[in-house]
Amino acid sequence: MNQTPLAEKMRPSDLRGFIGQKELLNLRGPLRKLIRKDRIPSLILWGPPGCGKTTLARIIANLSNARFINLSAVAAGVAEVKKIIEEARKLREFNQEKTILFLDEIHRFNKAQQDTLLPGVEDGSIILIGATTENPSFYVNSPLLSRAQVITLEALDENDIESIINLALKDKERGLGELKLKIKKDAIGYIAMVSGGDARISLNILEKAADITTKKVIDLNTVKSATTKFILYDKKGEEHYNTISAYIKSIRGSDPDAALHYLARMLEAGDDARFIARRLVILASEDIGNADPHALMVATAAANAVEYVGLPEAQLNLAQATTYLASAPKSNSSYLALLRAKADIKNKKLDPIPLHLRNAVTELMKELNYGAGYKYAHDFKDHIAPKIDFMPKNLKGKRYYYPTNQGFEEKIQQNLAEVFKKRGR
């Protein structure tokens, strides 16, 4: 047992020792009733690391007196799953024994692998409990998802983490009670803060701090020495998309400070700087547009800098572009104009291009009046040709672009009003 990590030794075996998920495991809640009645259906436990998914699955198995099989989707294969289901089917048929198959990181199974679970779940040979840190609607097949109940677990709060740490320090059988260690309040608060709601991380930090302390009191400095900063982030998973979404919305919402926070999160987690830069280039046109024409130039320059300079120095370029775009006036008029134009292309008849707008590059085209009646704008006062239409016949007078009064677009709005007046539109 001395070689067993503290986080594993402190894993509770019943619901009385389970800390966290108070709303989910409410005494009168549906999940608690199902566990008590031993009527657990197949479940998908979705939550961040260290919130109790594996522990809850084991407690359910203990209370149901079912055979419990623990697999990791990282290591398990189709043949192994099929064998387990076949054995479970025989045990259920001959002596009514239930089998709970706990599949950790079920999102790591591809579609074909997940399909092998369906027969066992459908005929009740196995009760599947899948655990995932990723959104099941993205990573679990629809047929499997429809046959399982999704249970959402939350990250443990700081009070939960503090309770787990204090319990580990007091418990003489499973924890560190025999060492008679105390811990300073600021030290326990620091562990709760940096662990990000992950019980496993908090106990790992505590165990390392207990190993390196030379005193009977674990202080803040000892805890900091035992700590590596953990960031909940998967560059291909949901947290990646949550963070980039918050980043873009903060820039769009003109909050440079929040945008910098999410940028720092992505950079510290090792996200792809080129991906971030591409999103800035898109945002510059989608959300700022002509309200500040320099926005696209700044974003493009930052993207070029990422390619030319690379990280870590290109972080400065991304930070500059982020703060500029977040602070710039906003307009989505260009984007909305494009959507309006595309709607007409999709839903309306496409009239021919007007003859006066066509180039007469051959004699036949000239004979067919290509280019006839075209007015060269620079031949007229203010470089505006009067009484000329550029739209196809059925869209004469149609407008798509409506500049706002934000930033430079206010000047564009005034200029277009003059242009339309002089063109007789």
C-alpha positions, 0 to 999 in steps of 0.5 A: 500500500505504501506504493499506492498514490494517496489519491487512490488510497483515499478513494471512498467506497460508499456515498457517505464518504463521497465529497462533492456533487451535492445536487446530483447526489441529493438524498432525495434526488433521482440518481440516489434513488436509482442507486438505492433501488439498484436500478441503475441504467447505462450511464455516461458520466461527463465532467472534468478530471478529478471530479469523481467519475471513476469513484462514483462508478465503483460505488455504484458497482459496490452497492449493486453487488454487480461484477465490475470491470474497469477498462480504459478506452486508451488501451482496450480493443474491440476483441476485448469488449466483445469477449466481456459482453459475451461473458456477461451475457452467459453470467446473466443467463445462468445465474442472473449476475449483473455486469457493470462495464466501466469504460474510462475515456469513452470518447477515445473509442472511435465509431466502430469501437463504440458500435461494439458496445451497442448489442450488450447495452441493448439486450441488458447484458452489460450496464455501461458506465462511460466516463468522459471529459469531453462533451458526449454529444460530440464524441459518443455515437447517437445510438449509444447516447440514446440508450444511456443517461448522461450525468453531468458532474461539476468540478469540485469547489474549493470547500470540497477540496479543503474537505478532502485535504483535511480528511486525508491528513486525519485518516490514519488507515488510508491517509496521512494521519499517522504522520500527525501533520498540520497544514496552514490555512493559506497553504490549503487554500492555495492547493484548492486554488491551483488544483482547478477542482481536481481531487486527484491533483490536490491529493498529489500536491498534498502527498508531495508536500508531506514528503518534502516538508521538514516540519510537522506543519505544511506551510505555503512555501512547501506547497508551492514547491510541491506544485506544478500549475495545472491548466484544464485544457485539451487542444482538440477538446471542448475546453479548447473550443470554450476558450476560443469562444470566450476569447472571440466574444470578449474581443467582439464585446470590446473587453481587452482585459478579458480577451487577454486573459483567454489569450494567456490561457491558450498560450500557456496551454500550448495552443496553436498560435497560427489558429489564434491568428487566423481567428483574429483575421476573420474577426477583423472583417466579421466584427469590425469591418469598415468601422476601422479599416486598419483592424484587418491590417493589424490582424494580418500583420499579427498572423504574418508575425506568427509565421515569421517570428514564431513563439514565444516572441509572437505572443507580443504580436498576438497581444497587440492585435488582441488589444487593438481589435478589442478596443476598436469600434465594431460593425458587422455591416460588411458581413450582413451585407454579404449574407443579404447578397448571398440570400438573393443569389440563392433565392432569386432569379439571376438576371443577365449581367447588364450589357453596359457592364460587359467588356467587348473583347471581340468584334462580335461582342461589340456588334452585340453592344457589349459595353455600350452606354458604359460611363467611365467614372473618372470622366465625371465630376467627383469621379461619379458617373450619373444615372448608371445602374450596376445591378442586374435588371431585377435587382435595380435599386437593391441595397445590401450594405448599410454602414453604421455610424461607428468609427470610420463607417460614419464617414462611409455612410456620409460619402455613400449618401452623396454618391447615391444623390449624384447618381440619381439613385 
